[in-house]
């Protein structure tokens, strides 16, 4: 693994950890909502079993409002997670694109350095250097 590939891999692994952390945060939020919903159900059962309140409708109204709040919290958690995951996906694409650009830039620099060496050789010796056919074919892949 070359240094450019390693650099991209490490960035991608860091983004993978961000994804995992985001999902754990969502799991935590949903677990809290589930616990709250269970508690809400128990409270409602207790209030209704005491009597008197059931006929007024106040207990049911309160329960419905709390249920709606839990639903909205869950939806908000999902929406926030979705946005975060989209952002991480974009960052991963940027890492892959940057890796390709870094490779092209690296090979361009090698080609420029190679051409400078050839010109220096020719200036020093007065003749052209003709033994670089293998490097020429490699560098052709990265011509822009």
C-alpha positions in Angstrom: 0.0 0.0 0.0 1.5 3.3 -1.1 1.4 6.5 1.0 -1.4 8.0 -1.0 -3.6 4.9 -0.7 -2.8 4.7 3.0 -3.7 8.4 3.5 -7.1 7.8 1.8 -7.7 4.6 3.7 -7.1 6.3 7.0 -9.5 9.1 6.1 -12.1 6.6 5.0 -11.7 4.6 8.2 -12.2 7.8 10.2 -15.4 8.5 8.3 -16.5 4.9 8.9 -16.1 5.5 12.6 -18.2 8.7 12.3 -20.9 6.6 10.7 -20.8 4.1 13.5 -20.9 6.8 16.1 -23.9 8.4 14.4 -25.8 5.1 14.3 -25.0 4.5 17.9 -26.4 7.9 18.8 -29.6 7.1 16.8 -29.8 3.7 18.6 -29.5 5.5 21.9 -32.2 8.0 21.1 -34.6 5.3 19.9 -33.9 3.3 23.0 -34.7 6.3 25.2 -37.9 6.8 23.2 -38.9 3.2 23.6 -38.2 3.4 27.4 -40.2 6.6 27.6 -43.1 5.0 25.7 -43.1 2.0 28.0 -43.1 4.3 31.0 -45.9 6.3 29.5 -48.0 3.2 29.0 -47.5 2.1 32.6 -48.4 5.6 33.9 -51.5 5.6 31.8 -52.6 2.2 33.1 -52.1 3.3 36.6 -54.0 6.6 36.1 -56.9 4.8 34.4 -57.1 2.1 37.1 -57.5 4.8 39.8 -60.7 5.8 38.1 -62.4 9.1 37.7 -59.8 10.4 35.2 -60.8 8.1 32.4 -64.2 9.8 32.0 -62.7 13.3 31.8 -60.5 12.5 28.8 -57.6 14.4 30.3 -55.5 11.3 30.8 -56.0 10.2 27.2 -55.3 13.7 25.9 -52.0 13.8 27.9 -51.1 10.4 26.7 -51.7 11.3 23.1 -49.6 14.5 23.4 -46.7 12.6 24.9 -47.0 9.9 22.2 -46.9 12.6 19.6 -43.8 14.1 21.2 -42.0 10.8 21.2 -42.9 10.2 17.6 -41.6 13.7 16.6 -38.4 13.0 18.6 -37.9 9.8 16.7 -38.5 11.4 13.4 -36.1 14.2 14.2 -33.4 11.7 15.2 -33.9 9.8 11.9 -33.8 13.0 9.9 -30.7 14.2 11.6 -29.0 10.8 11.1 -29.9 10.7 7.5 -28.4 14.2 6.9 -25.3 13.2 8.8 -24.9 10.0 6.8 -25.4 11.8 3.5 -22.6 14.2 4.5 -20.3 11.3 5.4 -21.0 9.7 2.1 -20.1 12.9 0.3 -16.9 13.1 2.3 -16.0 9.6 1.3 -16.5 10.4 -2.4 -14.3 13.5 -1.9 -11.6 11.3 -0.4 -11.7 8.9 -3.3 -11.7 11.8 -5.8 -8.7 13.4 -4.0 -6.8 10.1 -4.1 -7.2 9.9 -7.8 -6.1 13.6 -8.2 -3.1 13.0 -5.9 -2.0 10.0 -8.0 -2.3 12.1 -11.2 -0.4 15.0 -9.6 2.3 12.6 -8.3 2.8 11.0 -11.7 2.9 14.4 -13.4 5.6 15.5 -11.0 7.6 12.3 -11.8 7.2 13.0 -15.5 8.3 16.7 -15.1 11.3 15.6 -13.0 12.2 12.9 -15.5 12.0 15.5 -18.4 14.2 17.8 -16.4 16.7 15.0 -15.9 16.7 14.3 -19.6 17.3 17.9 -20.5 20.1 18.1 -17.8 21.7 15.0 -19.3 21.6 16.4 -22.8 23.0 19.7 -21.7 25.9 18.0 -19.8 26.7 15.4 -22.5 25.5 17.0 -25.7 23.6 13.9 -26.6 20.0 12.6 -26.0 19.4 9.9 -23.5 17.4 7.1 -25.2 17.1 4.4 -22.6 13.8 5.5 -20.9 11.2 3.6 -23.0 9.7 1.8 -20.0 9.1 4.9 -18.0 7.6 6.7 -21.0 4.9 4.0 -21.4 4.1 4.2 -17.7 3.9 8.0 -17.7 1.6 8.0 -20.8 -1.2 6.7 -18.6 -1.2 9.9 -16.7 -1.0 12.5 -19.5 -3.7 15.1 -19.2 
